[in-house]
Amino acid sequence: MQFLNSVFLISLLSTSLVSALAPRSSVNGPCTGAGGAPGVCISTSSCSNGGGSFISNACPGTAADVKCCVKTKCASGGSCKWTSQCGGTTQSGLCPGPSNFKCCTPTSGGGTLPGLNSVQTRNTRAIIARTKKDFAASQRKRACYVAITTAFQESSIC
């Protein structure tokens, strides 16, 4: 009987230890999505509403509706990343999740838009990103023209 109690106690302790050491995620915490893309553990509805896509089993220890959400395209050539992972320029309001999960656009490689300087390009890209989010597809071309004109005018004022 003593032996069975010892085996039971060891089994119970090892199960508790394994559970305690198992990786756990938290809501609004980081995760790794498909292809190694940076993601955030949020509800599937928040992910879909924010334009992201999600994968299962990447946010252990969270509720069943919390999945790893990634958004690989935002703004002009950007992708959603944690601000600590971004080596470029971040833009708010384009990614699902917490405030430190933002659209990251590269500072190099993207270059300036034809006929615009770097300030005008940055302003244009910010307006275009917002336009893509806020306007219907049939209105986007006109909105992009307005974005370029607005960015050009605003950068000339300062």
Residue frames relative to the residue before (quaternion, step in Angstrom):
aa qw qx qy qz dx dy dz
M 1.0000 0.0000 0.0000 0.0000 0.00 0.00 0.00
Q 0.6213 0.5466 -0.3231 0.4591 3.54 1.04 -0.87
F 0.6420 0.5343 -0.3125 0.4524 3.57 1.01 -0.86
L 0.6583 0.5066 -0.3035 0.4668 3.61 0.93 -0.89
N 0.6364 0.5170 -0.3282 0.4689 3.59 1.01 -0.78
S 0.6503 0.5147 -0.3117 0.4637 3.59 0.99 -0.80
V 0.6512 0.5046 -0.3109 0.4739 3.57 0.96 -0.89
F 0.6475 0.5167 -0.3126 0.4649 3.57 0.95 -0.86
L 0.6623 0.5069 -0.2982 0.4642 3.59 0.92 -0.90
I 0.6548 0.4956 -0.3060 0.4816 3.61 0.93 -0.86
S 0.6491 0.5143 -0.3139 0.4644 3.58 0.95 -0.86
L 0.6560 0.5125 -0.2973 0.4675 3.58 0.95 -0.89
L 0.6725 0.4936 -0.2917 0.4680 3.59 0.92 -0.89
S 0.6713 0.4894 -0.3132 0.4602 3.60 0.91 -0.84
T 0.6278 0.5197 -0.3339 0.4737 3.61 1.04 -0.72
S 0.6568 0.5021 -0.3075 0.4711 3.59 0.95 -0.84
L 0.6556 0.5143 -0.3073 0.4597 3.56 0.99 -0.84
V 0.6440 0.5056 -0.3183 0.4778 3.59 0.95 -0.83
S 0.6551 0.5059 -0.3134 0.4655 3.60 0.93 -0.85
A 0.6693 0.5025 -0.2990 0.4584 3.56 0.95 -0.83
L 0.7303 0.4281 -0.2377 0.4764 3.59 1.03 -0.71
A 0.4908 0.6630 -0.4344 0.3618 3.59 1.25 -0.23
P 0.5253 -0.6401 0.4456 0.3403 3.59 -0.97 0.78
R 0.0883 -0.7834 0.6147 0.0236 3.54 -1.04 0.85
S 0.2518 -0.7491 0.5939 0.1512 3.54 -1.11 0.68
S 0.2446 -0.7437 0.5928 0.1888 3.53 -1.29 0.11
V 0.5999 -0.5388 0.4380 0.3976 3.56 -1.21 0.49
N 0.8112 0.1593 -0.2051 0.5240 3.56 -0.95 1.05
G 0.5195 0.6239 -0.4169 0.4088 3.57 1.26 0.32
P 0.6274 -0.5706 0.3791 0.3703 3.58 -1.24 0.33
C 0.0134 0.7558 -0.6546 0.0004 3.52 -1.32 0.49
T 0.3888 -0.6922 0.5488 0.2618 3.55 -1.29 0.13
G 0.2693 -0.7926 0.5348 0.1150 3.54 -0.68 1.17
A 0.7738 -0.3151 0.2629 0.4826 3.53 -1.33 -0.24
G 0.8308 0.1824 -0.1581 0.5015 3.54 -0.98 0.86
G 0.6145 -0.5789 0.3394 0.4148 3.59 1.23 0.32
A 0.3797 0.7422 -0.4769 0.2783 3.59 1.26 0.21
P 0.4999 -0.6370 0.4833 0.3328 3.61 -1.00 0.73
G 0.0097 -0.8139 0.5802 -0.0278 3.55 -0.96 0.88
V 0.3139 -0.7180 0.5909 0.1918 3.50 -1.39 0.09
C 0.4027 -0.7061 0.5305 0.2406 3.58 -1.00 0.84
I 0.2332 0.7538 -0.5773 0.2103 3.57 -0.35 1.30
S 0.6714 -0.4745 0.3619 0.4394 3.56 -1.29 0.16
T 0.5966 -0.5881 0.4106 0.3600 3.55 -1.13 0.66
S 0.6376 0.5195 -0.3459 0.4517 3.63 1.01 -0.67
S 0.6400 0.5035 -0.3311 0.4766 3.63 0.97 -0.75
C 0.6318 0.5373 -0.3228 0.4560 3.56 1.02 -0.81
S 0.6934 0.4711 -0.2764 0.4699 3.57 0.79 -1.01
N 0.6564 0.5141 -0.3091 0.4574 3.59 0.96 -0.86
G 0.7051 0.4450 -0.2543 0.4900 3.59 1.15 -0.61
G 0.5842 -0.6221 0.3569 0.3797 3.59 1.26 0.17
G 0.5380 0.6385 -0.3984 0.3797 3.58 1.25 0.24
S 0.3035 -0.6937 0.6046 0.2472 3.51 -1.37 -0.08
F 0.2303 -0.8089 0.5322 0.0966 3.58 -1.05 0.65
I 0.2052 -0.7380 0.6273 0.1408 3.50 -1.36 0.43
S 0.4664 -0.6793 0.4991 0.2682 3.53 -1.18 0.57
N 0.8250 0.3171 -0.2162 0.4149 3.53 -1.40 0.24
A 0.5790 0.5744 -0.3977 0.4202 3.61 1.11 0.51
C 0.7074 0.3526 -0.2412 0.5631 3.58 1.32 0.05
P 0.0548 -0.8471 0.5280 0.0255 3.61 0.55 1.14
G 0.7953 0.3183 -0.2418 0.4557 3.53 -1.14 0.70
T 0.6193 0.5172 -0.3612 0.4674 3.60 1.24 0.21
A 0.6979 -0.4505 0.3425 0.4390 3.57 -1.31 0.16
A 0.6708 -0.5361 0.3433 0.3805 3.56 -1.21 0.55
D 0.6980 0.4713 -0.2722 0.4654 3.61 1.07 -0.67
V 0.5983 0.5427 -0.3677 0.4608 3.62 1.24 -0.08
K 0.0244 0.7985 -0.5950 0.0881 3.55 -0.65 1.20
C 0.5717 -0.5630 0.4646 0.3746 3.54 -1.33 0.19
C 0.1309 -0.8140 0.5657 0.0155 3.57 -0.52 1.26
V 0.0140 -0.7805 0.6249 -0.0105 3.57 -0.92 0.94
K 0.0646 -0.7472 0.6590 0.0573 3.52 -1.25 0.54
T 0.1781 -0.8520 0.4887 0.0595 3.53 -0.15 1.33
K 0.7646 0.2585 -0.1859 0.5604 3.61 1.23 -0.09
C 0.2147 0.7279 -0.6290 0.1689 3.51 -0.87 1.09
A 0.8167 0.1621 -0.1552 0.5316 3.58 -1.15 0.59
S 0.6824 -0.4429 0.3582 0.4580 3.59 -1.15 -0.56
G 0.8533 -0.0537 -0.0073 0.5186 3.55 -0.21 1.28
G 0.5480 0.6302 -0.3897 0.3881 3.57 1.22 0.28
S 0.1399 -0.7483 0.6354 0.1299 3.52 -1.38 0.09
C 0.5480 -0.6250 0.4458 0.3323 3.56 -1.18 0.57
K 0.0901 0.7804 -0.6073 0.1181 3.54 -0.86 1.08
W 0.5712 -0.5171 0.4873 0.4109 3.50 -1.35 0.12
T 0.5819 -0.6128 0.3962 0.3591 3.58 -0.94 0.84
S 0.6338 0.5377 -0.3317 0.4462 3.60 1.08 -0.64
Q 0.6889 0.4642 -0.2721 0.4857 3.61 1.23 -0.38
C 0.6013 0.6012 -0.3475 0.3953 3.58 1.24 -0.31
G 0.1766 -0.7855 0.5873 0.0828 3.53 -0.82 1.04
G 0.6661 0.4746 -0.2923 0.4956 3.56 1.28 0.17
T 0.7117 -0.3854 0.3475 0.4735 3.52 -1.04 -0.89
T 0.2461 -0.7747 0.5640 0.1456 3.59 -0.91 0.88
Q 0.1211 -0.7656 0.6288 0.0615 3.52 -1.23 0.68
S 0.3575 -0.7512 0.5230 0.1853 3.56 -0.85 1.00
G 0.7866 0.3956 -0.2602 0.3964 3.52 -1.35 0.33
L 0.6541 0.5286 -0.3179 0.4379 3.59 1.23 0.12
C 0.7354 0.3752 -0.2031 0.5264 3.58 1.28 -0.20
P 0.4822 -0.6387 0.5033 0.3259 3.58 -1.12 0.60
G 0.6677 0.5271 -0.3557 0.3870 3.58 -1.18 0.46
P 0.7722 -0.3788 0.2522 0.4434 3.55 -1.30 -0.23
S 0.7098 -0.5020 0.3089 0.3857 3.57 -1.31 0.31
N 0.7013 0.4384 -0.2892 0.4820 3.62 1.13 -0.35
F 0.5711 0.4801 -0.4000 0.5323 3.58 1.26 0.50
K 0.1129 0.8467 -0.4933 0.1642 3.57 0.03 1.35
C 0.5916 -0.5273 0.4624 0.3977 3.50 -1.36 0.18
C 0.1246 -0.7949 0.5934 0.0221 3.55 -0.76 1.11
T 0.0635 -0.7861 0.6145 0.0182 3.56 -0.67 1.11
P 0.5038 -0.6738 0.4435 0.3090 3.57 -0.89 0.88
T 0.4142 -0.7022 0.5189 0.2572 3.57 -1.06 0.74
S 0.7506 0.2522 -0.1834 0.5825 3.55 1.13 -0.52
G 0.6956 0.4461 -0.3379 0.4505 3.54 -1.17 0.48
G 0.6732 0.4546 -0.2954 0.5029 3.58 1.06 -0.68
G 0.1709 -0.8274 0.5143 0.1477 3.57 1.06 -0.78
T 0.6001 -0.5458 0.4301 0.3963 3.51 -1.29 -0.12
L 0.5394 -0.5965 0.4815 0.3484 3.52 -1.22 0.48
P 0.6240 -0.5694 0.3691 0.3876 3.63 -1.03 0.68
G 0.8361 0.1888 -0.1672 0.4871 3.55 -0.86 1.03
L 0.6960 0.4256 -0.2709 0.5110 3.60 1.27 -0.01
N 0.4261 -0.6676 0.5351 0.2939 3.58 -1.15 0.56
S 0.7406 -0.4312 0.2679 0.4403 3.60 -1.27 0.06
V 0.6376 0.5113 -0.3360 0.4681 3.62 1.01 -0.73
Q 0.6641 0.4985 -0.2991 0.4701 3.57 0.92 -0.92
T 0.6364 0.5287 -0.3200 0.4617 3.58 1.02 -0.81
R 0.6538 0.5104 -0.3142 0.4619 3.59 0.89 -0.93
N 0.6764 0.4861 -0.2952 0.4681 3.60 0.88 -0.94
T 0.6456 0.5257 -0.3169 0.4544 3.56 0.98 -0.85
R 0.6760 0.4936 -0.2988 0.4583 3.58 0.87 -0.93
A 0.6329 0.5223 -0.3369 0.4616 3.60 1.01 -0.73
I 0.6781 0.4760 -0.2922 0.4777 3.58 0.93 -0.88
I 0.6354 0.5234 -0.3326 0.4600 3.61 0.99 -0.79
A 0.6401 0.5227 -0.3304 0.4560 3.60 0.95 -0.84
R 0.6693 0.4813 -0.2976 0.4814 3.57 0.94 -0.87
T 0.6186 0.5562 -0.3294 0.4466 3.58 1.06 -0.78
K 0.6480 0.5225 -0.3157 0.4554 3.58 0.93 -0.89
K 0.6762 0.4916 -0.2851 0.4689 3.54 1.08 -0.75
D 0.7932 0.3968 -0.1669 0.4307 3.58 0.89 -0.96
F 0.7548 0.3891 -0.2071 0.4857 3.61 1.12 -0.54
A 0.5483 -0.5897 0.4836 0.3430 3.52 -1.25 0.58
A 0.6735 -0.5234 0.3412 0.3951 3.58 -1.18 0.58
S 0.6574 0.5299 -0.3161 0.4327 3.61 0.98 -0.77
Q 0.7177 0.4322 -0.2439 0.4885 3.61 1.19 -0.46
R 0.4971 0.7179 -0.4046 0.2715 3.60 1.20 -0.33
K 0.6414 0.5330 -0.3513 0.4255 3.61 0.89 -0.81
R 0.6654 0.4817 -0.2971 0.4868 3.57 0.90 -0.91
A 0.6504 0.5174 -0.3162 0.4575 3.58 0.95 -0.83
C 0.6272 0.5247 -0.3376 0.4662 3.61 1.06 -0.66
Y 0.6247 0.5172 -0.3403 0.4758 3.59 1.00 -0.75
V 0.6448 0.5063 -0.3137 0.4790 3.57 0.98 -0.84
A 0.6315 0.5440 -0.3303 0.4429 3.60 0.99 -0.82
I 0.6718 0.4908 -0.3014 0.4657 3.57 0.89 -0.93
T 0.6620 0.4991 -0.3060 0.4681 3.59 0.91 -0.90
T 0.6565 0.5113 -0.3096 0.4601 3.60 0.93 -0.90
A 0.6646 0.5006 -0.3089 0.4608 3.60 0.86 -0.92
F 0.6417 0.5220 -0.3211 0.4612 3.57 0.98 -0.84
Q 0.6871 0.4789 -0.2839 0.4669 3.59 0.88 -0.93
E 0.6750 0.5018 -0.3105 0.4429 3.61 0.86 -0.91
S 0.6833 0.4766 -0.3055 0.4612 3.59 0.94 -0.76
S 0.6328 0.5240 -0.3361 0.4605 3.61 1.17 -0.41
I 0.5950 0.5879 -0.3533 0.4191 3.59 1.18 -0.55
C 0.7317 0.4548 -0.2419 0.4463 3.59 0.89 -0.96
